[in-house]
Amino acid sequence: MACGDLQREAQSLERMIQSHQQTMADALDIAGATATEIDKLSAVPSSYAGTGLQAATSFLPMIPGVGPLGGLAVGLASDAASAVSSGQSSSTSAAQSSMQKAMDAQQALYFEEARHQHVVALFLDKRCPLR
């Protein structure tokens, strides 16, 4: 390879390295924010929601005239408990996706840095002038 080709390749690899470093940083920021969100959702354990649902269900037959409204209340309580659980699982999946993106960027970064070092070594071995 000619000196100019080596220099252009080194510069191209530097841009790719910077891009992957930014991708990795962004993915880790998203994963960190998602972990904070999961912690907030986990503040009220789903076992409490289940306990509240059982308590509501057990007292409804004692209230005169509740009938269909009792079923509606139980359904709403169940939906609320499901929403907390669903929020945790979607947040967990977003965190996993972000971590996978960060790991992919890290792997690409490793190979590009190795290639960059090799190209720079060739450039120096040939005693190419900087332009």
Backbone bond lengths (Angstrom), bond angles and torsions (degrees), N, CA, C in turn:
res aa  C-N    CA-C-N  psi(-1)  N-CA   C-N-CA  omega(-1)  CA-C   N-CA-C  phi
1 M - - - 1.447 - - 1.525 109.23 -
2 A 1.298 113.85 144.39 1.460 119.82 178.23 1.529 109.45 -77.62
3 C 1.312 115.94 159.79 1.471 121.40 -178.28 1.527 111.77 -58.06
4 G 1.339 116.97 -42.82 1.460 120.97 179.72 1.520 111.64 -61.90
5 D 1.337 116.28 -39.96 1.474 120.85 178.51 1.523 110.96 -64.08
6 L 1.332 115.76 -42.73 1.467 119.84 179.24 1.527 111.07 -63.51
7 Q 1.327 116.40 -41.88 1.463 120.01 -179.77 1.533 110.71 -65.88
8 R 1.334 117.64 -42.94 1.472 120.54 178.33 1.523 111.38 -63.55
9 E 1.329 116.81 -40.86 1.464 119.50 179.02 1.529 111.02 -65.73
10 A 1.330 116.41 -41.17 1.470 120.06 178.35 1.528 110.27 -61.33
11 Q 1.325 117.37 -42.52 1.463 121.14 179.35 1.531 111.23 -66.04
12 S 1.318 115.96 -40.03 1.469 120.09 177.95 1.525 110.79 -63.86
13 L 1.325 116.17 -42.50 1.467 120.11 177.90 1.518 111.65 -64.72
14 E 1.331 117.26 -36.41 1.470 120.35 177.34 1.527 110.81 -61.56
15 R 1.342 116.89 -41.76 1.472 120.28 178.12 1.527 110.78 -64.77
16 M 1.317 116.71 -41.56 1.472 120.44 179.46 1.528 110.39 -65.47
17 I 1.324 116.66 -39.22 1.469 121.16 178.78 1.526 109.74 -62.68
18 Q 1.329 116.73 -45.38 1.465 120.33 178.49 1.528 111.16 -61.86
19 S 1.322 116.88 -40.17 1.464 121.35 179.30 1.528 110.98 -63.12
20 H 1.325 116.53 -44.54 1.472 120.07 179.58 1.530 111.56 -68.70
21 Q 1.320 117.02 -34.23 1.462 119.26 176.48 1.524 110.26 -64.61
22 Q 1.332 116.75 -40.01 1.465 120.82 178.61 1.537 110.50 -67.76
23 T 1.323 116.69 -42.24 1.467 120.70 177.93 1.522 110.41 -59.80
24 M 1.329 115.50 -42.79 1.453 120.40 179.61 1.525 111.12 -64.22
25 A 1.324 117.04 -44.58 1.465 120.96 179.77 1.529 110.93 -63.44
26 D 1.345 116.76 -43.39 1.468 120.56 179.37 1.524 111.16 -62.73
27 A 1.332 116.40 -44.16 1.469 120.48 -179.26 1.524 110.91 -63.94
28 L 1.326 116.86 -39.55 1.464 119.90 178.94 1.524 111.31 -68.85
29 D 1.348 117.10 -34.56 1.472 120.33 175.70 1.526 110.53 -63.87
30 I 1.330 116.25 -43.68 1.470 120.57 178.87 1.518 110.13 -63.83
31 A 1.324 116.66 -43.17 1.468 120.05 179.27 1.522 110.89 -62.72
32 G 1.331 117.22 -39.62 1.461 120.52 178.49 1.518 111.80 -65.46
33 A 1.343 116.72 -43.11 1.470 120.52 178.03 1.521 110.80 -64.52
34 T 1.320 116.09 -38.78 1.461 120.43 179.52 1.518 110.48 -67.42
35 A 1.327 117.15 -37.73 1.467 120.22 177.61 1.526 110.44 -63.09
36 T 1.332 116.30 -38.52 1.468 120.41 177.05 1.521 110.32 -63.68
37 E 1.333 116.01 -41.01 1.471 121.02 178.35 1.528 110.58 -63.65
38 I 1.316 116.63 -41.45 1.467 120.42 178.90 1.520 109.86 -63.18
39 D 1.336 116.35 -41.25 1.469 120.08 177.88 1.523 111.25 -60.12
40 K 1.336 116.48 -41.00 1.468 120.07 178.59 1.521 111.17 -64.78
41 L 1.337 116.52 -42.21 1.461 120.17 179.49 1.527 111.22 -67.57
42 S 1.315 115.63 -29.46 1.459 120.27 -179.01 1.517 112.51 -81.19
43 A 1.333 117.49 -7.04 1.464 120.69 -178.41 1.519 111.77 -60.38
44 V 1.332 116.79 -33.94 1.462 120.98 176.20 1.526 106.18 -108.14
45 P 1.309 117.68 101.47 1.453 119.81 -177.94 1.523 112.07 -59.09
46 S 1.322 116.02 144.20 1.464 120.44 -179.01 1.524 111.00 -63.88
47 S 1.339 118.22 -20.66 1.459 119.97 178.05 1.526 110.29 -65.54
48 Y 1.352 117.26 -32.09 1.462 119.54 175.92 1.521 110.42 -65.39
49 A 1.324 116.55 -41.96 1.462 120.02 179.47 1.520 109.74 -62.14
50 G 1.320 117.42 -40.66 1.463 120.88 178.19 1.516 111.31 -65.53
51 T 1.325 118.04 -39.16 1.463 122.40 178.67 1.524 110.24 -64.08
52 G 1.340 116.58 -42.49 1.460 120.73 177.83 1.508 111.36 -63.57
53 L 1.316 116.40 -38.86 1.459 120.77 178.48 1.525 110.76 -64.22
54 Q 1.324 117.76 -42.81 1.468 121.24 178.71 1.524 110.76 -63.91
55 A 1.328 116.79 -41.22 1.467 119.92 -179.83 1.521 110.41 -64.67
56 A 1.327 116.91 -44.12 1.466 120.22 179.89 1.521 110.63 -62.78
57 T 1.304 116.43 -42.09 1.457 120.49 -179.26 1.527 111.29 -64.75
58 S 1.308 117.64 -38.49 1.467 119.73 -176.34 1.525 112.78 -72.16
59 F 1.330 118.49 -28.81 1.465 120.69 -178.41 1.528 113.66 -89.29
60 L 1.301 119.09 -19.08 1.458 121.20 -175.93 1.528 113.93 -59.58
61 P 1.326 120.41 -42.09 1.466 118.71 -179.68 1.525 112.78 -63.61
62 M 1.314 118.55 -19.83 1.466 121.47 -178.37 1.528 112.31 -79.56
63 I 1.323 116.96 -15.42 1.464 120.33 -177.71 1.528 108.49 -92.33
64 P 1.347 116.84 121.06 1.457 119.15 -178.73 1.532 111.60 -66.75
65 G 1.332 115.82 136.93 1.460 122.21 175.46 1.520 115.21 78.06
66 V 1.304 118.93 9.46 1.459 120.83 -177.94 1.516 110.99 -74.61
67 G 1.301 118.15 -45.47 1.466 125.28 176.54 1.514 115.46 30.57
68 P 1.381 117.91 -109.47 1.467 121.11 -175.20 1.522 113.01 -65.25
69 L 1.315 118.06 -29.91 1.462 119.87 178.04 1.522 111.42 -65.78
70 G 1.318 116.22 -31.81 1.467 120.05 177.80 1.511 110.89 -63.87
71 G 1.341 115.48 -42.24 1.463 119.34 177.49 1.513 111.37 -63.17
72 L 1.334 116.83 -38.34 1.457 121.47 178.28 1.533 110.53 -65.27
73 A 1.326 117.31 -43.57 1.468 121.36 179.30 1.525 110.88 -62.19
74 V 1.332 115.81 -42.63 1.469 119.66 179.12 1.524 109.84 -63.65
75 G 1.335 116.04 -40.98 1.470 120.09 178.59 1.518 111.76 -62.50
76 L 1.335 116.56 -42.90 1.473 120.20 179.30 1.529 111.12 -65.06
77 A 1.315 116.76 -41.31 1.464 120.04 178.49 1.525 110.60 -63.87
78 S 1.309 115.69 -39.75 1.458 120.16 178.65 1.527 110.60 -65.68
79 D 1.340 116.31 -40.77 1.471 120.24 177.98 1.524 111.12 -63.07
80 A 1.327 117.26 -39.15 1.466 120.92 178.98 1.523 110.71 -63.50
81 A 1.341 116.64 -43.65 1.472 120.16 178.67 1.525 110.35 -63.99
82 S 1.337 116.55 -38.61 1.469 120.48 178.62 1.520 110.99 -67.05
83 A 1.335 117.69 -37.05 1.462 121.07 -179.33 1.521 111.02 -63.38
84 V 1.334 116.92 -41.59 1.471 120.10 177.84 1.521 109.26 -61.59
85 S 1.316 116.94 -46.39 1.464 121.40 -179.56 1.522 110.94 -64.68
86 S 1.326 116.94 -41.52 1.457 121.77 -179.97 1.525 110.70 -65.35
87 G 1.330 116.74 -40.28 1.457 120.88 177.95 1.511 111.38 -61.54
88 Q 1.318 116.78 -39.15 1.464 120.51 178.97 1.523 109.84 -66.61
89 S 1.338 117.48 -43.94 1.460 118.54 -176.63 1.525 111.62 -69.49
90 S 1.346 118.60 -37.45 1.466 119.22 178.32 1.527 110.55 -69.03
91 S 1.327 116.90 -35.99 1.467 120.08 176.99 1.522 110.79 -67.58
92 T 1.319 116.21 -39.79 1.464 120.47 178.16 1.520 110.07 -63.15
93 S 1.330 116.33 -42.26 1.454 119.68 -179.85 1.527 110.97 -66.84
94 A 1.337 117.96 -36.03 1.468 121.05 176.45 1.528 110.40 -65.94
95 A 1.323 117.05 -40.09 1.463 120.97 178.50 1.529 110.53 -64.79
96 Q 1.323 116.61 -42.70 1.460 120.37 179.09 1.528 110.54 -63.65
97 S 1.318 116.40 -41.01 1.464 120.78 178.76 1.530 110.76 -63.01
98 S 1.328 116.58 -42.70 1.468 120.61 178.82 1.521 111.27 -64.93
99 M 1.320 116.39 -41.13 1.463 119.62 179.20 1.532 110.66 -66.00
100 Q 1.331 117.33 -37.62 1.466 120.48 177.77 1.523 110.03 -64.38
101 K 1.338 116.46 -41.23 1.462 121.09 178.47 1.528 110.11 -62.51
102 A 1.325 116.83 -41.31 1.470 120.98 178.93 1.529 110.99 -65.25
103 M 1.329 116.84 -40.98 1.471 119.87 179.34 1.524 111.21 -66.92
104 D 1.349 117.36 -39.36 1.463 120.40 177.35 1.533 110.74 -62.86
105 A 1.339 115.95 -43.07 1.462 120.17 178.72 1.524 110.83 -64.65
106 Q 1.327 116.65 -38.28 1.460 120.38 179.29 1.522 110.82 -64.91
107 Q 1.331 116.83 -40.50 1.459 120.15 179.56 1.534 110.35 -66.15
108 A 1.321 117.50 -44.66 1.463 120.87 177.74 1.530 110.08 -62.29
109 L 1.316 115.77 -40.16 1.463 121.50 178.91 1.527 111.09 -60.32
110 Y 1.319 116.24 -42.16 1.469 121.14 -179.94 1.529 110.23 -58.73
111 F 1.332 117.21 -48.35 1.465 120.60 -177.94 1.528 111.71 -68.63
112 E 1.342 117.19 -38.74 1.463 119.79 179.81 1.521 111.38 -68.58
113 E 1.333 117.88 -37.00 1.464 120.00 177.05 1.523 110.85 -66.18
114 A 1.327 116.63 -39.11 1.465 119.99 178.22 1.528 110.53 -64.87
115 R 1.336 115.90 -42.96 1.472 119.88 178.01 1.531 110.15 -64.36
116 H 1.313 117.02 -41.22 1.469 121.59 179.80 1.530 110.24 -61.09
117 Q 1.312 117.06 -45.16 1.468 120.69 178.71 1.529 110.59 -60.87
118 H 1.327 116.36 -39.87 1.464 120.81 179.76 1.533 110.36 -65.12
119 V 1.335 116.57 -45.34 1.464 120.80 -179.36 1.527 110.33 -64.34
120 V 1.320 117.77 -41.64 1.466 121.19 178.45 1.535 109.92 -64.36
121 A 1.327 116.97 -40.31 1.466 120.00 178.08 1.537 110.60 -61.99
122 L 1.336 116.62 -42.06 1.471 119.94 176.84 1.528 110.72 -62.38
123 F 1.326 115.89 -43.02 1.463 122.04 179.08 1.528 110.91 -58.68
124 L 1.329 115.85 -45.36 1.468 120.53 -179.60 1.525 111.71 -70.44
125 D 1.349 116.36 -39.23 1.470 119.67 179.76 1.534 111.55 -62.57
126 K 1.326 115.73 -34.38 1.470 119.93 179.33 1.522 112.01 -80.85
127 R 1.314 115.54 -6.14 1.474 121.54 -177.16 1.523 111.80 55.53
128 C 1.336 113.21 47.91 1.460 119.63 -179.15 1.536 109.65 -76.33
129 P 1.341 116.24 142.96 1.471 119.30 177.39 1.541 109.24 -80.84
130 L 1.327 116.78 146.94 1.466 121.52 175.83 1.518 109.03 -76.71
131 R 1.308 115.96 139.20 1.476 119.98 177.15 1.486 109.53 -118.87
